Amino acid sequence: MNPRSQQSSVVFLYPFQLGTTAELHPAGVYRIVTEQEELCGVSFVAYRTVAAFLQLPALGKRTVHTRQLPICLDELAMSLAADRASVTLRLVCTQP
């Protein structure tokens, strides 16, 4: 098996929480790191995600220490959808 890491970034426009932690993270651009492993026994190259992490703090924040928070990608997707819904709701509520 050939493991690999993939990195991407996500943008939160409002403070957010992920998982069962009570920690509130500020709005910003965050790096997501996914650890993947190659699937064996298929006739093409394919990978499955075995772990995902949110790197803290947000990109561009000055700090000496960083940490990785284990996350569920489904929870991340729900948090991003809620963040976007907040934007839409705020736009609708502020229109005359």
N, CA, C and O atoms as a Tinker XYZ file with bonds, in Angstrom:
   384  protein
     1  N      0.832000   -1.182000    0.000000    73     2
     2  CA     0.000000    0.000000    0.000000    64     1     3
     3  C      0.874000    1.242000    0.000000    63     2     4     5
     4  O      1.917000    1.292000    0.651000    81     3
     5  N      0.430000    2.226000   -0.733000    73     3     6
     6  CA     1.127000    3.497000   -0.785000    64     5     7
     7  C      0.276000    4.580000   -0.125000    63     6     8     9
     8  O     -0.680000    5.062000   -0.734000    81     7
     9  N      0.601000    4.969000    1.099000    73     7    10
    10  CA    -0.168000    6.047000    1.731000    64     9    11
    11  C      0.229000    7.403000    1.140000    63    10    12    13
    12  O      1.336000    7.578000    0.630000    81    11
    13  N     -0.697000    8.349000    1.221000    73    11    14
    14  CA    -0.393000    9.698000    0.770000    64    13    15
    15  C     -1.181000   10.708000    1.597000    63    14    16    17
    16  O     -2.180000   10.373000    2.234000    81    15
    17  N     -0.716000   11.931000    1.572000    73    15    18
    18  CA    -1.407000   13.035000    2.240000    64    17    19
    19  C     -1.836000   14.037000    1.186000    63    18    20    21
    20  O     -1.087000   14.328000    0.254000    81    19
    21  N     -3.035000   14.561000    1.334000    73    19    22
    22  CA    -3.558000   15.598000    0.453000    64    21    23
    23  C     -3.858000   16.820000    1.311000    63    22    24    25
    24  O     -4.303000   16.687000    2.451000    81    23
    25  N     -3.619000   18.000000    0.772000    73    23    26
    26  CA    -3.927000   19.229000    1.490000    64    25    27
    27  C     -4.868000   20.080000    0.657000    63    26    28    29
    28  O     -4.751000   20.156000   -0.566000    81    27
    29  N     -5.799000   20.714000    1.343000    73    27    30
    30  CA    -6.698000   21.661000    0.703000    64    29    31
    31  C     -6.992000   22.747000    1.724000    63    30    32    33
    32  O     -6.557000   22.654000    2.872000    81    31
    33  N     -7.714000   23.760000    1.325000    73    31    34
    34  CA    -8.069000   24.799000    2.278000    64    33    35
    35  C     -9.564000   25.081000    2.188000    63    34    36    37
    36  O    -10.190000   24.902000    1.144000    81    35
    37  N    -10.114000   25.526000    3.311000    73    35    38
    38  CA   -11.526000   25.899000    3.380000    64    37    39
    39  C    -11.615000   27.281000    4.011000    63    38    40    41
    40  O    -10.737000   27.692000    4.771000    81    39
    41  N    -12.685000   27.987000    3.686000    73    39    42
    42  CA   -12.891000   29.332000    4.208000    64    41    43
    43  C    -14.157000   29.349000    5.050000    63    42    44    45
    44  O    -15.231000   28.972000    4.583000    81    43
    45  N    -14.021000   29.787000    6.290000    73    43    46
    46  CA   -15.166000   30.031000    7.157000    64    45    47
    47  C    -15.320000   31.543000    7.284000    63    46    48    49
    48  O    -14.372000   32.243000    7.638000    81    47
    49  N    -16.513000   32.038000    6.996000    73    47    50
    50  CA   -16.781000   33.468000    7.075000    64    49    51
    51  C    -17.194000   33.905000    8.473000    63    50    52    53
    52  O    -17.141000   35.089000    8.804000    81    51
    53  N    -17.607000   32.941000    9.288000    73    51    54
    54  CA   -18.064000   33.206000   10.653000    64    53    55
    55  C    -17.398000   32.224000   11.605000    63    54    56    57
    56  O    -16.957000   31.163000   11.164000    81    55
    57  N    -17.308000   32.540000   12.899000    73    55    58
    58  CA   -16.773000   31.588000   13.870000    64    57    59
    59  C    -17.547000   30.262000   13.806000    63    58    60    61
    60  O    -18.738000   30.247000   13.496000    81    59
    61  N    -16.866000   29.165000   14.099000    73    59    62
    62  CA   -17.471000   27.837000   13.948000    64    61    63
    63  C    -16.946000   26.866000   14.975000    63    62    64    65
    64  O    -15.914000   27.099000   15.605000    81    63
    65  N    -17.672000   25.768000   15.138000    73    63    66
    66  CA   -17.266000   24.639000   15.982000    64    65    67
    67  C    -17.286000   23.388000   15.129000    63    66    68    69
    68  O    -18.066000   23.284000   14.182000    81    67
    69  N    -16.433000   22.448000   15.462000    73    67    70
    70  CA   -16.430000   21.144000   14.799000    64    69    71
    71  C    -16.430000   20.054000   15.849000    63    70    72    73
    72  O    -15.731000   20.149000   16.858000    81    71
    73  N    -17.207000   19.032000   15.612000    73    71    74
    74  CA   -17.221000   17.885000   16.515000    64    73    75
    75  C    -17.837000   18.198000   17.859000    63    74    76    77
    76  O    -18.671000   19.093000   17.995000    81    75
    77  N    -17.412000   17.450000   18.831000    73    75    78
    78  CA   -17.990000   17.566000   20.175000    64    77    79
    79  C    -17.222000   18.550000   21.055000    63    78    80    81
    80  O    -17.573000   18.746000   22.218000    81    79
    81  N    -16.181000   19.165000   20.510000    73    79    82
    82  CA   -15.418000   20.121000   21.312000    64    81    83
    83  C    -16.206000   21.412000   21.468000    63    82    84    85
    84  O    -16.958000   21.806000   20.576000    81    83
    85  N    -16.030000   22.060000   22.598000    73    83    86
    86  CA   -16.709000   23.328000   22.858000    64    85    87
    87  C    -15.903000   24.501000   22.318000    63    86    88    89
    88  O    -16.318000   25.654000   22.433000    81    87
    89  N    -14.763000   24.206000   21.736000    73    87    90
    90  CA   -13.867000   25.260000   21.255000    64    89    91
    91  C    -14.458000   25.961000   20.034000    63    90    92    93
    92  O    -14.834000   25.312000   19.058000    81    91
    93  N    -14.538000   27.283000   20.094000    73    91    94
    94  CA   -15.035000   28.093000   18.997000    64    93    95
    95  C    -13.829000   28.629000   18.233000    63    94    96    97
    96  O    -12.963000   29.291000   18.804000    81    95
    97  N    -13.784000   28.335000   16.936000    73    95    98
    98  CA   -12.670000   28.760000   16.090000    64    97    99
    99  C    -13.069000   30.019000   15.338000    63    98   100   101
   100  O    -14.207000   30.119000   14.880000    81    99
   101  N    -12.163000   30.988000   15.196000    73    99   102
   102  CA   -12.517000   32.225000   14.494000    64   101   103
   103  C    -12.653000   32.013000   12.987000    63   102   104   105
   104  O    -12.130000   31.048000   12.429000    81   103
   105  N    -13.360000   32.927000   12.348000    73   103   106
   106  CA   -13.476000   32.890000   10.890000    64   105   107
   107  C    -12.083000   32.984000   10.279000    63   106   108   109
   108  O    -11.183000   33.590000   10.860000    81   107
   109  N    -11.912000   32.383000    9.108000    73   107   110
   110  CA   -10.618000   32.438000    8.443000    64   109   111
   111  C    -10.451000   31.314000    7.443000    63   110   112   113
   112  O    -11.373000   30.539000    7.186000    81   111
   113  N     -9.259000   31.242000    6.888000    73   111   114
   114  CA    -8.897000   30.194000    5.931000    64   113   115
   115  C     -8.124000   29.128000    6.695000    63   114   116   117
   116  O     -7.139000   29.426000    7.372000    81   115
   117  N     -8.576000   27.890000    6.583000    73   115   118
   118  CA    -7.970000   26.786000    7.317000    64   117   119
   119  C     -7.477000   25.717000    6.348000    63   118   120   121
   120  O     -8.094000   25.466000    5.312000    81   119
   121  N     -6.353000   25.090000    6.701000    73   119   122
   122  CA    -5.816000   23.976000    5.915000    64   121   123
   123  C     -6.424000   22.671000    6.417000    63   122   124   125
   124  O     -6.502000   22.428000    7.621000    81   123
   125  N     -6.854000   21.837000    5.472000    73   123   126
   126  CA    -7.364000   20.497000    5.757000    64   125   127
   127  C     -6.341000   19.504000    5.215000    63   126   128   129
   128  O     -5.931000   19.600000    4.059000    81   127
   129  N     -5.933000   18.562000    6.042000    73   127   130
   130  CA    -4.993000   17.517000    5.633000    64   129   131
   131  C     -5.727000   16.186000    5.709000    63   130   132   133
   132  O     -6.280000   15.834000    6.750000    81   131
   133  N     -5.730000   15.448000    4.608000    73   131   134
   134  CA    -6.340000   14.115000    4.608000    64   133   135
   135  C     -5.257000   13.076000    4.360000    63   134   136   137
   136  O     -4.409000   13.228000    3.481000    81   135
   137  N     -5.310000   12.029000    5.151000    73   135   138
   138  CA    -4.409000   10.889000    4.989000    64   137   139
   139  C     -5.186000    9.819000    4.224000    63   138   140   141
   140  O     -6.304000    9.464000    4.597000    81   139
   141  N     -4.585000    9.316000    3.163000    73   139   142
   142  CA    -5.264000    8.337000    2.316000    64   141   143
   143  C     -4.389000    7.116000    2.114000    63   142   144   145
   144  O     -3.162000    7.182000    2.173000    81   143
   145  N     -5.066000    5.992000    1.874000    73   143   146
   146  CA    -4.334000    4.775000    1.555000    64   145   147
   147  C     -4.850000    4.210000    0.239000    63   146   148   149
   148  O     -6.025000    4.342000   -0.103000    81   147
   149  N     -3.938000    3.578000   -0.485000    73   147   150
   150  CA    -4.288000    3.018000   -1.785000    64   149   151
   151  C     -5.147000    1.776000   -1.612000    63   150   152   153
   152  O     -4.882000    0.942000   -0.747000    81   151
   153  N     -6.171000    1.660000   -2.436000    73   151   154
   154  CA    -7.011000    0.466000   -2.425000    64   153   155
   155  C     -6.331000   -0.622000   -3.249000    63   154   156   157
   156  O     -5.859000   -0.371000   -4.358000    81   155
   157  N     -6.287000   -1.809000   -2.706000    73   155   158
   158  CA    -5.679000   -2.937000   -3.407000    64   157   159
   159  C     -6.773000   -3.783000   -4.056000    63   158   160   161
   160  O     -7.920000   -3.782000   -3.609000    81   159
   161  N     -6.414000   -4.483000   -5.085000    73   159   162
   162  CA    -7.344000   -5.423000   -5.702000    64   161   163
   163  C     -8.269000   -4.810000   -6.737000    63   162   164   165
   164  O     -9.223000   -5.458000   -7.166000    81   163
   165  N     -8.012000   -3.584000   -7.145000    73   163   166
   166  CA    -8.816000   -2.975000   -8.212000    64   165   167
   167  C     -7.913000   -2.759000   -9.421000    63   166   168   169
   168  O     -6.691000   -2.705000   -9.288000    81   167
   169  N     -8.512000   -2.636000  -10.590000    73   167   170
   170  CA    -7.721000   -2.542000  -11.819000    64   169   171
   171  C     -7.278000   -1.116000  -12.139000    63   170   172   173
   172  O     -6.757000   -0.854000  -13.223000    81   171
   173  N     -7.482000   -0.204000  -11.207000    73   171   174
   174  CA    -7.080000    1.180000  -11.405000    64   173   175
   175  C     -6.587000    1.725000  -10.061000    63   174   176   177
   176  O     -6.849000    1.133000   -9.014000    81   175
   177  N     -5.890000    2.827000  -10.094000    73   175   178
   178  CA    -5.375000    3.418000   -8.861000    64   177   179
   179  C     -6.501000    4.185000   -8.178000    63   178   180   181
   180  O     -7.112000    5.075000   -8.770000    81   179
   181  N     -6.766000    3.826000   -6.924000    73   179   182
   182  CA    -7.808000    4.505000   -6.150000    64   181   183
   183  C     -7.358000    4.586000   -4.695000    63   182   184   185
   184  O     -6.620000    3.731000   -4.207000    81   183
   185  N     -7.814000    5.623000   -4.022000    73   183   186
   186  CA    -7.462000    5.848000   -2.620000    64   185   187
   187  C     -8.718000    6.041000   -1.796000    63   186   188   189
   188  O     -9.758000    6.457000   -2.308000    81   187
   189  N     -8.609000    5.734000   -0.510000    73   187   190
   190  CA    -9.694000    6.033000    0.418000    64   189   191
   191  C     -9.106000    6.837000    1.576000    63   190   192   193
   192  O     -7.963000    6.633000    1.984000    81   191
   193  N     -9.919000    7.751000    2.088000    73   191   194
   194  CA    -9.483000    8.592000    3.187000    64   193   195
   195  C     -9.591000    7.813000    4.494000    63   194   196   197
   196  O    -10.635000    7.234000    4.795000    81   195
   197  N     -8.519000    7.802000    5.261000    73   195   198
   198  CA    -8.510000    7.095000    6.540000    64   197   199
   199  C     -8.475000    8.053000    7.727000    63   198   200   201
   200  O     -8.794000    7.659000    8.848000    81   199
   201  N     -8.087000    9.318000    7.488000    73   199   202
   202  CA    -8.066000   10.311000    8.561000    64   201   203
   203  C     -8.082000   11.704000    7.937000    63   202   204   205
   204  O     -7.597000   11.912000    6.825000    81   203
   205  N     -8.652000   12.649000    8.679000    73   203   206
   206  CA    -8.673000   14.046000    8.230000    64   205   207
   207  C     -8.402000   14.944000    9.425000    63   206   208   209
   208  O     -8.817000   14.651000   10.546000    81   207
   209  N     -7.702000   16.041000    9.170000    73   207   210
   210  CA    -7.302000   16.955000   10.236000    64   209   211
   211  C     -7.505000   18.400000    9.806000    63   210   212   213
   212  O     -7.303000   18.754000    8.644000    81   211
   213  N     -7.905000   19.220000   10.759000    73   211   214
   214  CA    -7.988000   20.666000   10.584000    64   213   215
   215  C     -6.762000   21.260000   11.251000    63   214   216   217
   216  O     -6.544000   21.040000   12.442000    81   215
   217  N     -5.955000   22.010000   10.506000    73   215   218
   218  CA    -4.770000   22.629000   11.102000    64   217   219
   219  C     -5.164000   23.944000   11.753000    63   218   220   221
   220  O     -5.819000   24.792000   11.147000    81   219
   221  N     -4.747000   24.091000   13.002000    73   219   222
   222  CA    -5.033000   25.301000   13.777000    64   221   223
   223  C     -3.731000   26.000000   14.089000    63   222   224   225
   224  O     -2.735000   25.316000   14.325000    81   223
   225  N     -3.675000   27.303000   14.107000    73   223   226
   226  CA    -4.755000   28.246000   13.825000    64   225   227
   227  C     -4.955000   28.425000   12.327000    63   226   228   229
   228  O     -4.326000   27.740000   11.520000    81   227
   229  N     -5.832000   29.347000   11.964000    73   227   230
   230  CA    -6.113000   29.631000   10.554000    64   229   231
   231  C     -4.842000   30.088000    9.845000    63   230   232   233
   232  O     -3.927000   30.622000   10.472000    81   231
   233  N     -4.796000   29.874000    8.545000    73   231   234
   234  CA    -3.650000   30.317000    7.752000    64   233   235
   235  C     -3.512000   31.831000    7.865000    63   234   236   237
   236  O     -4.512000   32.550000    7.882000    81   235
   237  N     -2.293000   32.309000    7.942000    73   235   238
   238  CA    -2.040000   33.736000    8.018000    64   237   239
   239  C     -1.998000   34.282000    9.432000    63   238   240   241
   240  O     -1.633000   35.440000    9.633000    81   239
   241  N     -2.366000   33.470000   10.419000    73   239   242
   242  CA    -2.287000   33.899000   11.815000    64   241   243
   243  C     -0.878000   33.626000   12.320000    63   242   244   245
   244  O     -0.348000   32.533000   12.121000    81   243
   245  N     -0.280000   34.594000   12.960000    73   243   246
   246  CA     1.079000   34.417000   13.481000    64   245   247
   247  C      1.026000   33.640000   14.787000    63   246   248   249
   248  O      0.309000   34.003000   15.720000    81   247
   249  N      1.797000   32.571000   14.830000    73   247   250
   250  CA     1.874000   31.770000   16.044000    64   249   251
   251  C      3.142000   30.930000   16.022000    63   250   252   253
   252  O      3.698000   30.650000   14.960000    81   251
   253  N      3.582000   30.539000   17.186000    73   251   254
   254  CA     4.762000   29.688000   17.292000    64   253   255
   255  C      4.357000   28.225000   17.144000    63   254   256   257
   256  O      5.090000   27.430000   16.557000    81   255
   257  N      3.183000   27.872000   17.680000    73   255   258
   258  CA     2.741000   26.481000   17.680000    64   257   259
   259  C      1.512000   26.297000   16.798000    63   258   260   261
   260  O      0.626000   27.150000   16.745000    81   259
   261  N      1.486000   25.172000   16.115000    73   259   262
   262  CA     0.291000   24.774000   15.380000    64   261   263
   263  C     -0.122000   23.405000   15.887000    63   262   264   265
   264  O      0.676000   22.684000   16.486000    81   263
   265  N     -1.373000   23.054000   15.641000    73   263   266
   266  CA    -1.830000   21.713000   16.013000    64   265   267
   267  C     -2.823000   21.234000   14.982000    63   266   268   269
   268  O     -3.376000   22.020000   14.213000    81   267
   269  N     -3.041000   19.931000   14.978000    73   267   270
   270  CA    -3.991000   19.329000   14.054000    64   269   271
   271  C     -5.127000   18.728000   14.850000    63   270   272   273
   272  O     -4.910000   17.906000   15.741000    81   271
   273  N     -6.337000   19.141000   14.525000    73   271   274
   274  CA    -7.540000   18.642000   15.175000    64   273   275
   275  C     -8.149000   17.556000   14.290000    63   274   276   277
   276  O     -8.508000   17.838000   13.147000    81   275
   277  N     -8.276000   16.310000   14.791000    73   275   278
   278  CA    -8.921000   15.270000   13.987000    64   277   279
   279  C    -10.375000   15.664000   13.736000    63   278   280   281
   280  O    -11.077000   16.096000   14.650000    81   279
   281  N    -10.818000   15.511000   12.490000    73   279   282
   282  CA   -12.184000   15.890000   12.141000    64   281   283
   283  C    -12.839000   14.815000   11.294000    63   282   284   285
   284  O    -12.170000   13.958000   10.717000    81   283
   285  N    -14.152000   14.879000   11.232000    73   283   286
   286  CA   -14.954000   14.050000   10.333000    64   285   287
   287  C    -15.290000   14.926000    9.120000    63   286   288   289
   288  O    -15.789000   16.039000    9.282000    81   287
   289  N    -15.022000   14.434000    7.921000    73   287   290
   290  CA   -15.269000   15.232000    6.725000    64   289   291
   291  C    -16.751000   15.552000    6.540000    63   290   292   293
   292  O    -17.084000   16.595000    5.976000    81   291
   293  N    -17.645000   14.680000    7.002000    73   291   294
   294  CA   -19.082000   14.973000    6.921000    64   293   295
   295  C    -19.440000   16.155000    7.826000    63   294   296   297
   296  O    -20.237000   17.010000    7.442000    81   295
   297  N    -18.859000   16.204000    9.018000    73   295   298
   298  CA   -19.098000   17.333000    9.928000    64   297   299
   299  C    -18.529000   18.622000    9.349000    63   298   300   301
   300  O    -19.130000   19.688000    9.490000    81   299
   301  N    -17.385000   18.529000    8.704000    73   299   302
   302  CA   -16.799000   19.696000    8.057000    64   301   303
   303  C    -17.748000   20.217000    6.980000    63   302   304   305
   304  O    -17.992000   21.421000    6.901000    81   303
   305  N    -18.277000   19.332000    6.161000    73   303   306
   306  CA   -19.210000   19.736000    5.100000    64   305   307
   307  C    -20.459000   20.392000    5.688000    63   306   308   309
   308  O    -20.947000   21.385000    5.149000    81   307
   309  N    -20.977000   19.846000    6.787000    73   307   310
   310  CA   -22.160000   20.437000    7.425000    64   309   311
   311  C    -21.832000   21.812000    8.003000    63   310   312   313
   312  O    -22.651000   22.727000    7.907000    81   311
   313  N    -20.663000   21.973000    8.595000    73   311   314
   314  CA   -20.264000   23.260000    9.158000    64   313   315
   315  C    -20.084000   24.307000    8.064000    63   314   316   317
   316  O    -20.464000   25.465000    8.237000    81   315
   317  N    -19.506000   23.897000    6.939000    73   315   318
   318  CA   -19.350000   24.827000    5.820000    64   317   319
   319  C    -20.709000   25.226000    5.244000    63   318   320   321
   320  O    -20.917000   26.385000    4.886000    81   319
   321  N    -21.634000   24.265000    5.156000    73   319   322
   322  CA   -22.983000   24.567000    4.655000    64   321   323
   323  C    -23.690000   25.536000    5.594000    63   322   324   325
   324  O    -24.358000   26.462000    5.136000    81   323
   325  N    -23.551000   25.336000    6.901000    73   323   326
   326  CA   -24.165000   26.238000    7.878000    64   325   327
   327  C    -23.547000   27.634000    7.772000    63   326   328   329
   328  O    -24.252000   28.635000    7.901000    81   327
   329  N    -22.241000   27.704000    7.539000    73   327   330
   330  CA   -21.558000   28.980000    7.382000    64   329   331
   331  C    -22.114000   29.717000    6.159000    63   330   332   333
   332  O    -22.372000   30.919000    6.224000    81   331
   333  N    -22.297000   29.007000    5.056000    73   331   334
   334  CA   -22.834000   29.617000    3.833000    64   333   335
   335  C    -24.301000   30.010000    4.029000    63   334   336   337
   336  O    -24.741000   31.031000    3.501000    81   335
   337  N    -25.052000   29.217000    4.774000    73   335   338
   338  CA   -26.451000   29.548000    5.049000    64   337   339
   339  C    -26.534000   30.822000    5.883000    63   338   340   341
   340  O    -27.464000   31.610000    5.709000    81   339
   341  N    -25.590000   31.034000    6.776000    73   339   342
   342  CA   -25.555000   32.260000    7.567000    64   341   343
   343  C    -25.361000   33.470000    6.677000    63   342   344   345
   344  O    -25.967000   34.519000    6.899000    81   343
   345  N    -24.512000   33.322000    5.668000    73   343   346
   346  CA   -24.291000   34.417000    4.719000    64   345   347
   347  C    -25.585000   34.732000    3.992000    63   346   348   349
   348  O    -25.973000   35.895000    3.884000    81   347
   349  N    -26.254000   33.705000    3.494000    73   347   350
   350  CA   -27.506000   33.890000    2.746000    64   349   351
   351  C    -28.571000   34.522000    3.655000    63   350   352   353
   352  O    -29.264000   35.450000    3.241000    81   351
   353  N    -28.698000   34.033000    4.864000    73   351   354
   354  CA   -29.692000   34.564000    5.786000    64   353   355
   355  C    -29.413000   36.036000    6.101000    63   354   356   357
   356  O    -30.333000   36.851000    6.155000    81   355
   357  N    -28.156000   36.362000    6.305000    73   355   358
   358  CA   -27.803000   37.763000    6.595000    64   357   359
   359  C    -28.101000   38.658000    5.400000    63   358   360   361
   360  O    -28.555000   39.788000    5.577000    81   359
   361  N    -27.854000   38.174000    4.185000    73   359   362
   362  CA   -28.149000   38.968000    2.991000    64   361   363
   363  C    -29.653000   39.191000    2.845000    63   362   364   365
   364  O    -30.085000   40.301000    2.534000    81   363
   365  N    -30.451000   38.151000    3.066000    73   363   366
   366  CA   -31.894000   38.249000    2.930000    64   365   367
   367  C    -32.460000   39.192000    3.986000    63   366   368   369
   368  O    -33.346000   39.995000    3.692000    81   367
   369  N    -31.958000   39.099000    5.198000    73   367   370
   370  CA   -32.482000   39.920000    6.303000    64   369   371
   371  C    -32.106000   41.384000    6.167000    63   370   372   373
   372  O    -32.805000   42.242000    6.705000    81   371
   373  N    -31.037000   41.695000    5.474000    73   371   374
   374  CA   -30.607000   43.085000    5.356000    64   373   375
   375  C    -31.146000   43.769000    4.113000    63   374   376   377
   376  O    -30.948000   44.973000    3.947000    81   375
   377  N    -31.813000   43.047000    3.246000    73   375   378
   378  CA   -32.390000   43.640000    2.037000    64   377   379
   379  C    -33.670000   44.384000    2.403000    63   378   380   381
   380  O    -34.465000   43.875000    3.193000    81   379
   381  N    -33.892000   45.591000    1.840000    73   379   382
   382  CA   -35.117000   46.349000    2.158000    64   381   383
   383  C    -36.363000   45.710000    1.582000    63   382   384
   384  O    -37.464000   46.230000    1.765000    81   383
